[in-house]
Amino acid sequence: MTTTPAPVGAPDEGVPLGRPAPRAPAPAGARGVLAVLLGGPAGVVRVAGVVCVVVALVGRDPVDAALFSLVLAGLVVPLVGRVDPRLDAAYGVGLLLAAWSGALGLYERVAWLDVVMHLVVTGLVAAVVHLVIARRTGAVVDPARPAPGVTRAASVAVTAALGMALSVAWEVGEYLGNAYVDPEIYVGYADTVGDLVMGGLGSAVAGALLLRGARGGRGGVAA
């Protein structure tokens, strides 16, 4: 009996999100690179990222164009760590939603949206960054590897710490943007503290779900 191989980038339902995606053969030429970049649901998200950059360049201001260019660069980061395509896609969708929410001024119009974005998107980003660092450098524990309880707890702490560090960097960027680029960028003490708390909480939850997924065979930040 023969089986049809899954397309490049398509999720393997038997692989938990915390585990590395199956290693595909090295891409041959431009066509192979495009197959890796554009395969599966995460590939669709990356195409949407390219479209968003074009829209920003044509119809938005330079600040939005720079924002979506940074988001597009961020959309390829999961590939570096062989992140599961499901987590890859969720991460990309989160980045695009967060960017458009800022570009369209939704954070000012929808009071709870900022809290939700910092909780969810920071958690997704922290999970991806944790996996990339673990798999490319070995500097931190990989949550997919079997480990004793203390090490597993440390893995959650690493994800939370990365989320806090990223939150701090984001808040500093917001301050610099307000001071030197666009005074319409909102900053404030209560807003900053709330964003940091939500980012840390979301990252801790993401770290715990990475472990839960690796242990239970379902994985990652998707229950």
N, C-alpha and C positions, 0 to 999 in steps of 0.2 A: 504493500500500500504506500502511495506517495502522499506527501503533505506539501501544502503551499506555504512557503516562508512568508512571515509577516513583512509588510513593507517597512523600509527604513524609517525609524522614528515612531513606529506604531507601538502603543503600549502592550506589554505582555501581561495579561491579567493574572498570571501566576507569579509575577515578580512584585514584591512589596515596594512601596515608594521609597523607603529608606535604603533599599539595595541599589547597587550600581545597575544602570541599564546594560543589557548585553552588549559586549564590545563588537562593533561591526568592523568588517575589513576596512583597511585604510582607503579613503576615497581616491579614485584615480581621475585626476584632472578636474576641470571646472564642473563637469556634470556630476561627478561624485560628491564634490563639496556642496553643490546645490541640493543634492539628494539628502545630505545630512542636515543642512540648514532648514530645508523646507518640508521634510518628511513628518507625517503625523499631525495631530492637533497643534502641537507646539510650533510646527512649521507654518500653519495657518496664522497663528498669532504673530510670528515674525513677519509674514507678508503684511498683516495689518499694521505692524509697526512701521514698515517702509511707507505704506500709504499715508499713515499719520504724519510722517516727516514731510512728505510731499505736500500734503494739505497745509501743514504749518508754514512751509516755505512760501507757498503760493497765497494763502489766504489769512495767515495770522501774523503776529509781530515777531521780531527777532528773538524775544525771550522765549516764546512758545516753540520756535524753530529749534533753539538750542536745547530746550527741555526734551522735545521728542527725539532729537538726535542722541541725547544721553540715554533715553529709554531704549532706543533701538540698539545701542551698544550693550545695554544691560540684558537684552533679550537673548544674546548669544552666550552669556555666562554659564547657564546650566550645561551646555554642551562640553565645557571644559572639565566638569566633574562627572560626566556620564550620569546626570540626574535623570531619574525616571521620567518618561515623557508626560505622565499625568501631572506630576509636580511642576515640570518645566512649563506646561501649558497654563496651569493655575497661576504660577508666578508671573508669566507674561501678561495674562489677562489683568492681574492685579496692578502691575506697573502701568498698563495703558489706561485702566480706569482711574487710577490715582492721578495720572498726568492730565487726562481730560477733565477731571473734576476741578483741578486747579486752573486749567486754561479757560474753562467756562464759568469760573467763579461760583461753582456749586458749594464750595466749603462755606462761603459767606451766606448762602441762601438756605442751606439745609444744615441745621445746627448739629445733628448727630453724625453727619457724614465723615467729618474729620476724625472723630473718635473711632469709627468703624474702620476706616482706611488705615489708621496707625496700628490698630489692633491686628487686623488681618494681613495687610500687605507687608508690614514689618516682619510679622511671623513668617510669611512665605519667603521673603528675602533672606532673613536670618537662616532659615533651613537650607536654602540653596547655597549660601555662602559657606555655611558649616560643612556641607558635603563637598564642595569644591576644594576648600582648604584641606580637609581630611584626605581627600583622594589625590590631590596634586602635590601636597607637601608632606603629609603625615604628621604635621605639627599638632594636630588635635585628634581626639578619638573619633573614629568613624562609627556613627550610631548603628550601622548595619552589621558590625562585627560582634560576635558573641563576647560578652564581657561580664565580670562580676558586678554586683549591685552598686558598689561604690563608683566604679567606672561609668556605669550607666547614669548614675546621678550626676557625675561630672560632665557627661555628654550634654545633659539638659542644661546644666549651668553654662556650658560653652555656647550653646545656641542662644540662651538668654543674654549672655554677655555680648555676643556679637550683635544681637538686636539692639541692645542699649547703646553700643558704640556707634552703630549705624544711625540710630535715632539722634544721638548727640551731633554727629556729622551733619545730618539733615537740618537740625535746628540752627546750627552755626551757618549753614548755607542760606537758610531763610533770613537770618539776621543780616548777613552780608548782602543778600539780594535786596532787602529792604533799604539798607543804608546806601548802597552804591549802584543799584540797577533800577529798581522800580519800587517806589514808596508804597504802592498798592499792595505789595506782598505783606500779609498780616503777620505781625509778631506781637507777643505779649507774654508776661510772666506766667499767668494761669494757663494760657494756651501751650506754652513750652513745657511746663511741668506735666500737664495732662498728656501731651503727646509722648513724652518720655515714659510715663507710667504705662500707657497703653501699648507702646512699642515693646517695652520689657515684658509685659504680661503676655502679649501675643507671641513673642519669641519663646518664652518658657513653655507655653502650650504647644507650640510647633515642635520644640525639642522633645517634649514628652510623646507627642504623636509619632515622631520619627522612630523612637524606640518601640512604641506600641506596634507600629506597622512592621518593623523589622522582626519582632518577636511573633506576631500573630499572622504574618503572611498576607496582610492587606495593605498596611503601610502608610507612612508619611502623614501629610496634613489633610488628607481626605479620609474621613472615617468610613 
